[in-house]
Amino acid sequence: MMISRELTEARRLDALHKLNLLDTPPGEAFDRITRMAASVFKLPIAAISLTDADRQWFKSRVGIEDTTIPRLRAPCGQVADSSDVLVIPDLLTDDFYRDSPLAASGIRYYAGAPLTTNDGHCLGAMCVLGTEPRDTTPEELTALCDLAGMVMAQIELQHALGRIDAVSGLPNRHQFIEDFADLELDSADGEQRVAVLVNLATPEQVVHATRAMKSCYLDELVTEAARWLRAEIGASRRIYHVATAQFMLLSPPGATLESIVPVVEARMQDALFIAKARHMATPSAGVVPFEIGRADSMMVLRKAQSAAHDAIDSPTHVAVYSQVEDALYQRRFRLLNDFVAALDSGDQLRLVYQPRIDVASGRCVGAEALLRWHHPELGAIGPAEFIPIIERSELAQATTAWVLDAALRQQQAWRACGLAVQVSVNVSAANLLEPAFAASVAAGLARCQLPAACLELEITESAIMEQPLKAHATLTQIAALGVGLAIDDFGTGYSSLSYLQTMPADVVKIDQSFIRDLADDKRQQALVTAMITLSQDLGHRVVAEGVESAAVLDFLRRAGCDEAQGYLFARPLEAESFAGYTYS
């Protein structure tokens, strides 16, 4: 029995705390009810008393100075425990309360009606108190209970405001979570349902629109979308506003994926037509089948959001949740999170070095430093998988700093052994926007006591063109240090004579996509020959990437290419193996 009481009290306190009423400022809506109670009973004291674990806290009070009193031997605590009306005509004649703090303060009369939630939890009491003993009429008790009901209606109303979005007027994510849980009470376990999430715009569109047109644009978009969804779905179906620009719907019983998807696709075509007037909005919809009792609300919401993101590039702008696509996304997310630890680990990351060969002499003249990652649980992660993820994240700058530091320390070690070659390090777009990037490069060289010419930074065309003015300013500062600059993956980005002419680059690296099949493709040969000639005429050395056959190397030699790298010479080598390679 004791365990049952403790559990009941724990649930009651949980219900009270979830309402976020304790220790909040007074409110006129509650004060009005309290004044009415004092007037009806013609008593000097009335209060809306909430029973916490060890205190009575007054949300509203008349004739009381304190906002809280101890719960011990307080009549309102008994009301909370019993959930019943309590009337004490004279505290001094009551065996339990005659020695209570309330009686000691001069209170003789008490009447309290329970403040009970819809799910049966008593929060406290609507109470009236007097300094003289008195009787209570049935009409007064009825009035007190009615006043308690008014208090609860006000509490429920204020609580409901936390479940309704102020802009759309629709139930919000909190309400979605509660209603989803209620499905298990009203439906059979395992019953098939479908959730549909409508996304009004991409995250980038939301950011750009808010910056350009302020929040009113987004408010209007949400308001219009909510109005349109109500009209399309009907008053009998509930729509939830679960995120800034996202709405969720749950299918009625009996609906299947096969019956829902065509309807959603048709509605989405209407939405796309309407959205054209907005220009900045690209709506999409994600559809997720689930079974009641075997899926939780947040998992269904996450899957629907994932599907809606995939739908942005779909011809219909509708996508059904794909476990395969979601698994890939989850893996990318995990890799991004785990890479933070990898940067600090000291043993997960390492550099390997691919030789760069002078085409005319066959001599190794440099190396490209390439990052490798051995995950403690997943094993070796290929650079083609993790590098693009890192470059699009806030870890790009920290990663370049790690690679640059490791490459310079390796240069220092090699030079101490008599090996002096230039090492190339790849740089991301984020680095070119760092105000102090050139200074950090200079500091690294000074720390390792290395000449600037021992280092070359490789930058892709696309990285330069993201913010060309800032990028050119940074590159000019780096060039002034004497550090080499190379345009990486040339031919795959925004190649233009104007930027090639003005950029302070020493080297142009022709992307491997132009090189691999060069031996048998006359059009490709003409294009690569033009690239080499043009770049050299502008004062650049030319490096061909991805050389894998002697025939390709022979063509590059005839075309006058300066350097080459690729599997024909060597795969990326560990630092010790590279040192041996250069001496062989």
C-alpha positions in Angstrom: 0.0 0.0 0.0 2.9 2.4 0.8 4.5 1.7 -2.6 1.1 2.6 -4.3 0.8 5.9 -2.4 4.4 6.8 -3.3 3.8 6.0 -6.9 0.6 8.0 -6.9 2.3 11.0 -5.4 5.2 10.8 -7.9 2.8 10.8 -10.8 0.8 13.7 -9.2 4.0 15.8 -8.7 5.0 15.0 -12.3 1.7 16.2 -13.6 2.1 19.4 -11.5 5.6 20.1 -12.6 4.8 19.5 -16.3 2.3 22.4 -16.2 5.2 24.9 -15.4 3.0 26.8 -12.9 5.1 26.7 -9.8 7.0 30.0 -9.0 5.4 31.8 -12.0 4.2 35.4 -11.6 0.6 36.2 -10.6 -2.0 36.3 -13.3 -5.1 38.5 -13.4 -7.2 35.5 -14.7 -6.4 33.6 -11.5 -6.6 36.6 -9.2 -10.1 37.3 -10.5 -11.3 33.8 -9.4 -9.6 34.2 -6.0 -11.3 37.6 -5.3 -14.6 36.0 -6.3 -14.1 33.2 -3.8 -13.4 35.6 -1.0 -16.5 37.6 -2.0 -18.8 34.6 -2.1 -17.8 33.4 1.3 -17.5 36.9 2.7 -14.1 35.9 4.1 -10.8 37.9 4.2 -8.6 35.1 2.9 -8.7 33.0 -0.3 -6.0 31.3 -2.3 -5.3 29.0 -5.2 -2.9 26.6 -3.5 -0.6 24.2 -5.4 0.8 21.3 -3.4 4.5 20.7 -4.1 6.6 17.9 -2.5 7.2 19.9 0.7 5.3 23.2 0.4 2.1 24.9 -0.5 2.7 27.5 -3.2 0.0 30.1 -3.9 -0.5 30.9 -7.6 -3.1 33.5 -6.4 -3.9 34.8 -3.0 -6.1 37.4 -1.2 -5.3 38.3 2.4 -2.0 36.4 2.6 1.4 37.9 2.6 3.5 34.8 2.1 3.6 33.1 -1.3 4.4 29.7 0.2 4.0 27.8 3.5 5.2 24.3 4.6 3.1 21.4 3.3 3.3 19.7 6.7 -0.1 19.7 8.5 -1.5 22.2 5.9 -5.1 21.4 5.0 -4.5 21.9 1.3 -2.0 19.0 1.4 -4.8 16.8 2.7 -7.0 17.9 -0.2 -4.2 17.0 -2.6 -3.8 13.6 -1.0 -7.5 12.7 -0.9 -8.7 14.6 -4.0 -11.8 15.4 -1.9 -13.4 18.6 -0.6 -12.2 19.4 2.9 -14.1 21.6 5.4 -12.8 22.4 8.9 -15.3 24.5 10.8 -12.8 25.3 13.6 -9.2 24.3 13.4 -8.8 24.6 17.2 -11.4 21.8 17.8 -9.9 19.5 15.2 -7.6 16.9 16.7 -5.1 17.0 13.8 -5.0 20.7 12.9 -5.3 22.4 16.4 -1.5 22.4 16.7 -0.8 23.2 13.1 1.1 26.4 11.9 -2.1 27.6 10.3 -4.0 27.5 13.6 -1.1 29.1 15.4 -1.3 32.0 12.9 -4.9 32.7 13.9 -6.8 30.8 11.3 -10.0 29.1 12.6 -12.0 28.2 9.4 -10.9 26.3 6.3 -12.7 25.0 3.2 -10.9 23.7 0.1 -12.1 22.1 -3.1 -9.6 19.9 -5.2 -7.9 21.2 -8.3 -8.1 18.0 -10.4 -6.7 17.5 -13.9 -8.5 15.6 -16.6 -6.4 12.5 -15.9 -7.3 12.5 -12.2 -4.2 14.2 -10.6 -5.0 16.6 -7.8 -2.7 19.7 -8.0 -3.9 21.4 -4.8 -6.9 23.3 -3.7 -9.1 26.3 -4.3 -9.4 27.4 -0.6 -11.0 30.0 1.6 -10.0 30.7 5.2 -11.4 32.8 8.1 -10.3 33.9 11.5 -13.6 32.9 13.1 -15.3 29.5 13.3 -18.2 29.1 10.9 -20.5 26.6 9.2 -20.7 26.0 5.5 -23.9 25.8 3.5 -24.4 23.3 0.6 -24.7 26.3 -1.8 -21.3 27.6 -0.7 -19.7 24.2 -1.2 -21.2 24.0 -4.7 -19.8 27.5 -5.4 -16.4 26.5 -4.1 -16.3 23.5 -6.4 -17.4 25.6 -9.3 -14.6 28.1 -8.6 -12.1 25.1 -8.5 -13.4 24.0 -11.9 -12.9 27.6 -13.2 -9.3 27.5 -12.0 -8.7 24.2 -13.7 -10.2 25.4 -16.9 -7.8 28.4 -16.8 -4.9 26.1 -16.1 -5.8 23.8 -19.0 -6.3 26.8 -21.3 -2.8 28.1 -20.5 -1.4 24.6 -20.8 -3.1 24.3 -24.2 -1.3 27.4 -25.4 1.9 25.4 -25.0 0.4 22.9 -27.4 -0.7 25.2 -30.2 1.6 27.1 -32.5 1.0 30.8 -32.4 1.6 31.4 -36.1 -0.2 28.4 -37.8 -2.8 27.9 -35.1 -2.2 24.1 -35.4 -1.2 21.6 -32.7 2.5 21.6 -32.3 5.2 18.9 -31.8 4.4 18.4 -28.1 0.7 17.7 -29.0 1.8 15.4 -31.8 3.9 13.4 -29.3 1.0 13.1 -26.9 -1.5 12.2 -29.6 0.8 9.6 -31.0 1.1 7.9 -27.6 -2.7 7.9 -27.4 -2.9 5.9 -30.6 -1.9 2.8 -28.6 -4.9 3.3 -26.4 -7.4 3.5 -29.2 -5.9 1.1 -31.8 -4.9 -2.5 -32.0 -1.3 -3.4 -31.5 0.5 -3.7 -34.8 -2.1 -1.8 -36.8 -0.7 -0.3 -39.9 -0.7 3.5 -40.3 1.1 6.0 -42.5 2.7 9.4 -41.5 3.1 12.2 -44.0 5.4 15.1 -43.4 5.1 18.2 -45.6 8.2 20.4 -45.7 7.5 23.9 -47.1 11.0 24.9 -48.0 14.6 23.7 -47.8 16.7 24.8 -44.8 18.8 27.0 -47.1 15.6 28.6 -48.5 14.3 29.3 -45.0 17.6 31.0 -44.0 17.9 33.1 -47.2 14.3 34.1 -47.1 14.5 35.1 -43.4 17.7 37.2 -44.1 16.2 38.9 -47.1 12.6 39.4 -46.1 12.7 39.0 -42.3 10.5 36.7 -40.3 7.2 38.0 -41.7 7.9 36.1 -45.0 8.1 32.8 -43.1 5.1 33.6 -41.0 3.0 34.3 -44.1 4.3 31.1 -45.7 3.4 29.0 -42.7 -0.1 30.7 -42.3 -0.9 30.1 -46.0 0.3 26.6 -45.9 -1.8 25.8 -42.8 -4.9 27.3 -44.4 -4.3 25.2 -47.6 -3.7 22.0 -45.6 -6.9 22.5 -43.6 -8.8 23.0 -46.8 -7.2 19.9 -48.5 -7.4 17.5 -45.5 -10.7 18.6 -44.0 -11.8 19.5 -40.5 -12.0 16.0 -39.3 -8.3 15.3 -39.7 -5.7 16.7 -37.4 -2.6 18.5 -38.8 0.5 19.1 -36.6 3.0 21.9 -37.0 6.1 20.0 -35.9 8.9 22.3 -37.0 9.5 25.8 -38.4 8.3 24.9 -41.9 7.1 21.4 -41.4 3.6 19.8 -40.9 2.8 16.2 -40.0 -0.4 14.2 -40.7 -1.3 10.7 -39.6 -3.4 8.5 -41.8 -6.8 7.2 -40.6 -7.3 3.4 -39.9 -7.3 1.3 -43.0 -5.1 3.6 -45.1 -2.1 1.9 -46.8 1.1 3.1 -48.4 -0.3 2.2 -51.8 -3.4 4.3 -51.3 -1.7 7.3 -49.6 1.3 7.9 -51.9 -0.8 8.8 -55.1 -2.9 11.2 -53.1 0.1 12.9 -51.6 1.8 13.2 -55.0 -1.3 14.8 -56.5 -1.5 17.3 -53.6 2.2 18.0 -53.9 1.8 19.0 -57.5 -0.9 21.5 -56.4 1.5 22.7 -53.7 4.3 23.2 -56.2 2.1 25.2 -58.4 1.1 27.5 -55.5 4.7 27.7 -54.3 5.9 29.2 -57.7 4.4 32.5 -56.6 6.8 32.4 -53.6 9.9 31.7 -55.7 12.0 30.8 -52.7 9.9 27.9 -51.5 10.3 24.3 -52.7 7.8 22.0 -50.9 8.4 18.3 -50.5 6.8 15.4 -48.7 8.1 12.4 -46.8 5.9 9.3 -46.3 6.6 6.8 -43.6 4.6 3.5 -42.9 4.7 2.4 -39.3 2.9 0.0 -36.9 1.2 1.2 -33.8 2.9 0.0 -30.6 6.1 -0.7 -32.5 7.3 2.8 -33.3 7.7 5.9 -31.2 6.7 9.4 -32.2 10.2 10.8 -32.5 11.5 8.0 -34.6 8.5 8.3 -37.0 9.1 12.1 -37.1 12.8 11.7 -37.8 12.2 9.2 -40.6 9.5 11.4 -42.2 11.9 14.4 -42.1 14.6 12.2 -43.7 12.2 11.1 -46.5 11.1 14.7 -47.1 14.7 15.8 -47.5 15.2 13.0 -50.1 12.1 14.1 -51.8 13.5 17.6 -52.7 15.4 16.1 -55.7 12.5 13.7 -56.6 10.5 14.5 -59.8 7.3 14.3 -57.8 8.8 16.0 -54.7 7.5 13.0 -52.7 9.6 10.2 -51.2 8.8 7.1 -49.2 11.2 6.5 -46.3 14.1 4.3 -47.4 15.9 2.3 -44.8 18.9 2.1 -47.1 19.1 5.9 -47.7 18.5 6.5 -44.0 21.3 4.1 -43.0 23.7 6.0 -45.3 22.6 9.3 -43.8 23.0 7.8 -40.3 26.5 6.6 -41.2 27.5 10.0 -42.5 26.2 11.6 -39.4 28.1 9.2 -37.2 31.3 9.7 -39.2 31.0 13.5 -38.8 30.5 13.2 -35.0 33.3 10.6 -34.6 35.7 12.6 -36.6 35.9 15.1 -33.7 37.4 12.4 -31.5 39.6 11.3 -34.4 41.3 14.8 -34.5 42.2 14.5 -30.9 43.0 10.8 -30.7 46.6 10.8 -31.8 46.3 7.4 -33.5 43.2 7.4 -35.8 44.5 9.8 -38.5 47.6 9.6 -40.5 49.1 11.0 -43.7 50.2 9.0 -46.7 52.2 10.5 -49.6 51.7 10.0 -53.3 54.9 10.8 -55.4 54.9 13.5 -58.0 57.2 12.7 -60.9 59.0 15.0 -63.3 57.9 13.7 -66.7 61.2 14.5 -68.5 63.6 13.0 -66.0 61.5 10.5 -64.1 62.7 11.9 -60.8 60.5 12.3 -57.8 60.2 16.0 -57.2 57.4 16.2 -54.6 54.5 14.5 -52.9 50.8 15.1 -52.2 49.9 14.5 -48.6 46.7 12.5 -48.3 44.6 12.0 -45.2 43.7 8.5 -44.0 41.4 7.5 -41.2 41.2 4.2 -39.3 38.0 4.2 -37.2 38.3 2.2 -33.9 35.1 0.3 -34.6 34.4 0.7 -38.4 37.9 0.2 -39.6 39.4 2.0 -42.5 37.2 4.8 -43.9 37.9 5.7 -47.5 38.7 9.4 -48.2 36.1 9.5 -50.9 33.5 8.8 -48.1 34.7 11.0 -45.3 36.5 14.0 -46.9 33.3 15.4 -48.6 31.5 15.2 -45.3 34.2 17.0 -43.5 34.6 19.7 -46.1 30.9 20.6 -45.8 31.1 20.9 -42.1 32.6 23.2 -39.5 35.4 20.7 -39.0 37.0 21.7 -42.4 39.3 24.3 -40.8 40.4 22.0 -37.9 41.1 19.2 -40.4 43.3 21.4 -42.6 45.1 22.6 -39.5 45.8 18.9 -38.5 47.0 17.9 -41.9 49.2 21.0 -42.3 50.8 20.4 -38.9 51.4 16.7 -39.6 52.8 17.4 -43.1 55.2 20.1 -41.8 56.4 17.9 -39.0 57.0 15.1 -41.5 58.9 17.5 -43.7 61.1 18.5 -40.7 61.9 14.8 -40.1 62.7 14.1 -43.7 64.9 17.1 -44.0 66.8 16.0 -40.9 67.5 12.8 -42.8 68.6 14.7 -46.0 65.4 14.3 -48.0 64.2 17.6 -49.4 61.0 17.5 -51.5 58.0 19.8 -51.8 54.8 18.5 -50.1 51.4 19.5 -51.3 48.4 19.9 -48.9 44.8 20.2 -49.9 42.9 23.3 -48.7 39.1 23.7 -48.5 36.9 26.7 -49.3 36.5 27.3 -45.5 40.2 27.9 -45.1 40.3 30.6 -47.8 37.7 32.5 -45.8 39.8 32.4 -42.5 41.1 35.9 -41.9 44.3 34.5 -40.3 44.9 31.5 -42.5 48.0 32.9 -44.2 49.4 33.8 -40.8 48.8 30.3 -39.4 50.6 28.8 -42.4 53.5 31.2 -41.8 53.5 30.3 -38.1 53.6 26.5 -38.9 56.6 27.0 -41.2 58.4 29.0 -38.5 57.6 26.5 -35.8 59.2 23.7 -37.8 62.0 26.0 -39.2 61.1 25.2 -42.8 61.5 27.3 -45.9 58.2 28.4 -47.5 59.1 26.8 -50.8 58.9 23.3 -49.2 55.1 23.6 -49.0 52.4 23.8 -51.7 48.7 24.3 -51.1 46.2 22.8 -53.5 42.9 24.6 -54.0 40.0 23.5 -56.2 38.4 25.9 -58.6 35.0 25.5 -56.9 36.5 26.5 -53.6 37.9 29.7 -55.1 34.7 30.7 -56.7 32.5 30.3 -53.6 33.7 33.8 -52.5 36.3 34.8 -55.1 37.3 38.2 -53.6 38.1 36.8 -50.2 39.7 33.7 -51.7 42.0 35.8 -53.9 43.0 38.0 -51.0 44.0 35.0 -48.9 45.8 33.4 -51.8 47.7 36.6 -52.5 48.9 36.6 -48.9 50.0 33.0 -49.1 51.9 33.6 -52.3 53.7 36.5 -50.7 55.1 34.1 -48.1 56.7 32.1 -50.9 54.4 29.1 -50.5 53.5 27.3 -53.7 49.9 27.4 -54.9 48.3 24.8 -57.2 44.8 24.7 -58.9 43.5 21.2 -58.1 41.1 19.2 -60.3 41.5 21.7 -63.1 38.8 21.4 -65.8 36.0 20.2 -63.5 35.0 23.5 -61.9 34.5 27.0 -63.0 37.5 27.1 -65.5 37.8 30.5 -67.1 40.7 32.4 -68.6 40.0 35.5 -66.6 40.5 33.8 -63.2 43.3 31.6 -64.4 45.1 34.7 -65.6 44.8 36.6 -62.4 45.2 33.9 -59.8 48.6 33.7 -58.1 49.1 30.0 -58.9 52.3 28.2 -59.7 50.8 24.9 -60.8 47.8 23.6 -62.6 46.8 20.0 -61.8 44.6 18.4 -64.6 41.9 16.3 -63.1 42.3 12.5 -63.4 38.9 12.3 -65.2 40.7 13.8 -68.3 43.7 11.5 -68.0 42.6 7.9 -67.3 41.3 7.1 -70.9 43.6 9.5 -72.6 45.5 6.9 -74.7 42.5 5.9 -76.8 40.5 9.1 -77.0 41.5 11.6 -79.7 39.1 14.3 -78.5 40.4 13.9 -74.9 43.9 14.2 -76.2 43.2 17.4 -78.0 41.6 18.9 -74.9 44.4 17.9 -72.6 47.0 19.2 -75.1 45.2 22.6 -75.1 45.0 22.6 -71.3 48.8 22.0 -71.1 49.7 24.6 -73.7 47.3 27.3 -72.3 48.5 26.8 -68.7 52.2 26.9 -69.6 51.7 30.0 -71.7 50.2 31.6 -68.6 53.3 30.7 -66.6 52.1 27.6 -64.8 53.7 24.2 -64.4 51.2 21.4 -65.3 50.7 18.2 -63.3 48.6 15.3 -64.7 46.7 13.3 -62.0 45.6 9.7 -62.3 48.4 8.4 -64.7 48.0 4.6 -64.7 49.6 3.4 -68.0 52.9 3.9 -69.9 50.9 4.9 -73.0 49.3 7.8 -71.2 52.7 8.8 -69.8 54.2 8.7 -73.3 51.4 11.0 -74.6 51.9 13.4 -71.7 55.6 13.5 -72.4 55.0 14.3 -76.1 52.5 17.0 -75.1 55.1 18.7 -72.9 53.4 18.0 -69.5 55.7 18.9 -66.6 54.8 16.4 -63.9 52.6 13.4 -63.3 51.3 11.4 -60.4 49.3 8.1 -60.3 49.3 4.4 -59.8 51.8 3.9 -62.6 54.5 5.3 -60.3 53.2 4.4 -56.9 50.1 4.3 -54.8 50.0 6.6 -51.8 52.9 5.6 -49.5 53.4 5.6 -45.8 56.0 8.2 -44.7 58.8 5.6 -44.3 58.0 3.9 -47.6 58.0 7.3 -49.4 61.5 8.1 -48.1 62.7 4.7 -49.5 60.9 5.4 -52.8 62.7 8.7 -53.4 66.1 7.1 -52.8 65.4 4.0 -55.0 
